[in-house]
Amino acid sequence: MMRRRIFALATAAAVVVGGATTMALRPAYAATVCTVDYTITREWSSGFWAELTVTNLGSPVTDWWLRFRQANGQTITMGLDRLPDGYTLGSGELYPVTMLRPPAGSTLPTGASVTVRFGGNYRGADPEPTDWVLSGQPCDADVTGPTGSAPPAASGSPQPSPLPGGPSVALTSPLPNDFFAAPGVIPIRAEATAAPGRRIERVEFRERGTLLAVDTTAPYAFDWRGVPPNSGTRVTATAYDSSGAQATAEVRGVRVLPPQAPGAAPALKAFGNRILTVTASPRPYRPRGIIRSAAPGECAWGPIRWDGPVDDASVGALRARGVNAVRVVLSDACYVYTGSATDRQNRVGYLDEAARYVDRLGRAGITPVVSLRQSDVLATRSFWSAAAEVFGDDNAVVFDVSPYDFPAAGATDPAAVWTCWRDGGPACLDTGLPNFGVQEQIRLLRVRGSFNLVLAAGIDGGNDLRRWLEYRPADPDGRSVAAAWRVDDRSACATPACWRSTLLPVAAQVPLVATDVSAGPAAPTFVPRTVTWLDQHGIGHLRR
């Protein structure tokens, strides 16, 4: 199921389900004024989504507000566009005190509740907020769920013991933000080393403090079977040595996805030089599809003008033709700041409308590849932030972060051009190059909780991949980036000789998808010939 789009008001439940942590906050005194239920609905290595429900149990309150204190290093950064109309949530100069305010003049009647959903990022620990106050009346509370104490550092390299001469331990599987198919089998692997003169007695594996298994001999391993779907859990490995010293490593954001609906598009991830389905029996995936573009430069609440049909019948017809992927090209016009009071409404309405088409594709078994026609750096940043919020729970959606207009090297030093392509930065503006690199676009998606497969085309409008491997973007948080390529009959690299020398070395090391194969009316055979060559070499393609 695709969990996204419009975040409706609903009552939060005080439970712990499949890794979603709920802290039920209840007043500790008899004269109860309010209750606050605070639920972490999703967690990853650097962020979270949460719901809070405030219920007024006292007299009606007009011009009410709710105040709470965030932990140091925890900031609210997501979901603000989708608060109820007129609501604000933020801290500003009051940080770490955060205020939720409804529109001026609003009344919260006795027994009434309001629920909001928001997300944020954190450093170190991810504790629940504290010091809840409703319009000056404290909501003292008992808190259930994980403690707010700082956890062990996230693993990826050996973590030293807090005691001198103690062991070191690292979790090598799962990795932060990994996701698995249901029914989940999560391979847990650890490396533990004792100090000279000591030995490792045992390694204990836990999930959120609950003991899963103990291994007393290397290699330290445990296959955690039957894991139910969850929204991001934590796994730890604690190594004990013969002196009683110990060290713990932790990974966060480990998910088991909900079961795939019959006939729906599968979740995908990059693995080596292939794209694999995240299913009980993973299989290679190679896209064969088309491109559907929204009208450029348009931004309005309501139907999007597309360059072709997008209804259920058209989606079914595509699937009947064997199409298994559609690249959905959107406009960034809604994300160019104008100061208009309708900016927020248009942003939300535009992406919700696009999401409905993406949903139709996914339900029909067609992989949606969400792409953006980039014209403005700030708009591009705003769009990908919003796209991560809307599509980040659905790993069947692929993101194409390739800018259309990235120039060829020309007379400019190719190293400088490729560096700007990957890293961006102010220095790129001095040479007339775009300054929002693909690396930063990928990082932005990951920080916002999206660990979807990402495609990145090269320079010269995506046609030049000659130094793609040398400047390959890093993805330490998601580890799922593939190369993309665009070509038409007038491109510099438009012959089989160029394809053999340029594309095949890339495809040997990373997944490669031709995301835009097109031609003008003077070259009617170019697209069929190109697609045939790509098929012969096992490269997926999307054509106009």
Secondary structure as the mmCIF struct_conf table of DSSP 4:
data_model
#
loop_
_struct_conf.conf_type_id
_struct_conf.id
_struct_conf.beg_label_comp_id
_struct_conf.beg_label_asym_id
_struct_conf.beg_label_seq_id
_struct_conf.end_label_comp_id
_struct_conf.end_label_asym_id
_struct_conf.end_label_seq_id
BEND BEND1 ARG A 5 ARG A 5
HELX_LH_PP_P HELX_LH_PP_P1 THR A 11 ALA A 13
STRN STRN1 VAL A 17 VAL A 17
TURN_TY1_P TURN_TY1_P1 GLY A 18 GLY A 19
STRN STRN2 ALA A 20 ALA A 20
STRN STRN3 THR A 21 LEU A 25
STRN STRN4 ARG A 26 ARG A 26
BEND BEND2 ALA A 28 ALA A 31
STRN STRN5 CYS A 34 GLU A 43
BEND BEND3 SER A 45 SER A 46
STRN STRN6 GLY A 47 ASN A 56
BEND BEND4 GLY A 58 SER A 59
STRN STRN7 VAL A 61 THR A 62
BEND BEND5 ASP A 63 ASP A 63
STRN STRN8 LEU A 66 ARG A 69
HELX_LH_PP_P HELX_LH_PP_P2 GLN A 70 ALA A 71
TURN_TY1_P TURN_TY1_P2 ASN A 72 GLY A 73
STRN STRN9 THR A 75 MET A 78
BEND BEND6 GLY A 79 GLY A 79
HELX_RH_3T_P HELX_RH_3T_P1 LEU A 80 ARG A 82
BEND BEND7 LEU A 83 PRO A 84
TURN_TY1_P TURN_TY1_P3 ASP A 85 GLY A 86
STRN STRN10 THR A 88 GLY A 90
HELX_RH_3T_P HELX_RH_3T_P2 GLY A 92 LEU A 94
TURN_TY1_P TURN_TY1_P4 TYR A 95 PRO A 96
STRN STRN11 VAL A 97 ARG A 101
BEND BEND8 PRO A 103 PRO A 103
TURN_TY1_P TURN_TY1_P5 ALA A 104 GLY A 105
STRN STRN12 THR A 107 LEU A 108
TURN_TY1_P TURN_TY1_P6 THR A 110 GLY A 111
STRN STRN13 SER A 113 ASN A 121
BEND BEND9 ARG A 123 GLY A 124
HELX_LH_PP_P HELX_LH_PP_P3 PRO A 127 PRO A 129
STRN STRN14 THR A 130 LEU A 134
TURN_TY1_P TURN_TY1_P7 SER A 135 GLY A 136
STRN STRN15 GLN A 137 PRO A 138
STRN STRN16 ASP A 142 ASP A 142
BEND BEND10 GLY A 145 PRO A 146
BEND BEND11 SER A 149 SER A 149
HELX_LH_PP_P HELX_LH_PP_P4 ALA A 150 ALA A 153
STRN STRN17 ALA A 154 ALA A 154
HELX_LH_PP_P HELX_LH_PP_P5 SER A 155 SER A 155
BEND BEND12 GLY A 156 SER A 157
HELX_LH_PP_P HELX_LH_PP_P6 PRO A 158 PRO A 158
STRN STRN18 GLN A 159 PRO A 160
HELX_LH_PP_P HELX_LH_PP_P7 SER A 161 SER A 161
BEND BEND13 PRO A 162 LEU A 163
TURN_TY1_P TURN_TY1_P8 PRO A 164 GLY A 165
STRN STRN19 SER A 168 SER A 173
BEND BEND14 PRO A 174 PRO A 174
HELX_LH_PP_P HELX_LH_PP_P8 LEU A 175 LEU A 175
TURN_TY1_P TURN_TY1_P9 PRO A 176 ASN A 177
STRN STRN20 PHE A 179 PHE A 180
HELX_LH_PP_P HELX_LH_PP_P9 ALA A 181 ALA A 181
BEND BEND15 ALA A 182 PRO A 183
STRN STRN21 GLY A 184 THR A 193
HELX_LH_PP_P HELX_LH_PP_P10 ALA A 194 ALA A 195
TURN_TY1_P TURN_TY1_P10 PRO A 196 GLY A 197
STRN STRN22 ILE A 200 GLU A 207
TURN_TY1_P TURN_TY1_P11 ARG A 208 GLY A 209
STRN STRN23 THR A 210 ASP A 215
BEND BEND16 THR A 217 PRO A 219
STRN STRN24 TYR A 220 VAL A 227
HELX_LH_PP_P HELX_LH_PP_P11 PRO A 228 PRO A 229
BEND BEND17 SER A 231 SER A 231
STRN STRN25 THR A 233 ASP A 241
TURN_TY1_P TURN_TY1_P12 SER A 242 SER A 243
BEND BEND18 GLY A 244 GLY A 244
STRN STRN26 GLN A 246 VAL A 256
HELX_LH_PP_P HELX_LH_PP_P12 LEU A 257 ALA A 261
TURN_TY1_P TURN_TY1_P13 PRO A 262 GLY A 263
HELX_LH_PP_P HELX_LH_PP_P13 ALA A 264 ALA A 267
STRN STRN27 LEU A 268 PHE A 271
TURN_TY1_P TURN_TY1_P14 GLY A 272 ASN A 273
STRN STRN28 ARG A 274 THR A 277
BEND BEND19 THR A 279 SER A 281
STRN STRN29 PRO A 284 PRO A 284
STRN STRN30 ARG A 288 SER A 293
STRN STRN31 ALA A 294 ALA A 294
HELX_LH_PP_P HELX_LH_PP_P14 ALA A 295 ALA A 295
TURN_TY1_P TURN_TY1_P15 PRO A 296 GLY A 297
BEND BEND20 TRP A 301 GLY A 302
HELX_LH_PP_P HELX_LH_PP_P15 PRO A 303 ARG A 305
STRN STRN32 TRP A 306 TRP A 306
BEND BEND21 ASP A 307 GLY A 308
BEND BEND22 ASP A 311 ASP A 311
HELX_RH_AL_P HELX_RH_AL_P1 ASP A 312 ALA A 320
TURN_TY1_P TURN_TY1_P16 ARG A 321 GLY A 322
STRN STRN33 ALA A 325 SER A 331
BEND BEND23 ASP A 332 ASP A 332
HELX_RH_3T_P HELX_RH_3T_P3 ALA A 333 TYR A 335
BEND BEND24 VAL A 336 VAL A 336
TURN_TY1_P TURN_TY1_P17 ALA A 341 THR A 342
HELX_RH_AL_P HELX_RH_AL_P2 ASP A 343 ARG A 363
TURN_TY1_P TURN_TY1_P18 ALA A 364 GLY A 365
STRN STRN34 THR A 367 ARG A 373
HELX_RH_AL_P HELX_RH_AL_P3 VAL A 377 PHE A 391
TURN_TY1_P TURN_TY1_P19 GLY A 392 ASP A 393
TURN_TY1_P TURN_TY1_P20 ASN A 395 ALA A 396
STRN STRN35 VAL A 398 ASP A 400
TURN_TY1_P TURN_TY1_P21 TYR A 404 ASP A 405
HELX_LH_PP_P HELX_LH_PP_P16 PHE A 406 ALA A 408
TURN_TY1_P TURN_TY1_P22 GLY A 410 ALA A 411
BEND BEND25 THR A 412 THR A 412
HELX_RH_AL_P HELX_RH_AL_P4 PRO A 414 ASP A 423
HELX_RH_AL_P HELX_RH_AL_P5 PRO A 426 ASP A 430
TURN_TY1_P TURN_TY1_P23 THR A 431 GLY A 432
BEND BEND26 ASN A 435 PHE A 436
HELX_RH_AL_P HELX_RH_AL_P6 VAL A 438 VAL A 447
TURN_TY1_P TURN_TY1_P24 ARG A 448 GLY A 449
STRN STRN36 VAL A 454 ALA A 457
STRN STRN37 ILE A 459 ILE A 459
TURN_TY1_P TURN_TY1_P25 ASP A 460 ASN A 463
STRN STRN38 ASP A 464 ASP A 464
TURN_TY1_P TURN_TY1_P26 ARG A 466 TYR A 471
HELX_LH_PP_P HELX_LH_PP_P17 ARG A 472 ALA A 474
TURN_TY1_P TURN_TY1_P27 PRO A 476 GLY A 478
STRN STRN39 VAL A 481 VAL A 487
TURN_TY1_P TURN_TY1_P28 ASP A 489 ARG A 490
BEND BEND27 SER A 491 CYS A 493
BEND BEND28 THR A 495 THR A 495
HELX_RH_AL_P HELX_RH_AL_P7 PRO A 496 ALA A 507
TURN_TY1_P TURN_TY1_P29 ALA A 508 GLN A 509
BEND BEND29 VAL A 510 VAL A 510
STRN STRN40 LEU A 512 VAL A 517
TURN_TY1_P TURN_TY1_P30 PRO A 521 ALA A 522
TURN_TY1_P TURN_TY1_P31 PRO A 524 THR A 525
HELX_RH_AL_P HELX_RH_AL_P8 PHE A 526 GLN A 536
TURN_TY1_P TURN_TY1_P32 HIS A 537 GLY A 538
STRN STRN41 GLY A 540 ARG A 543
#
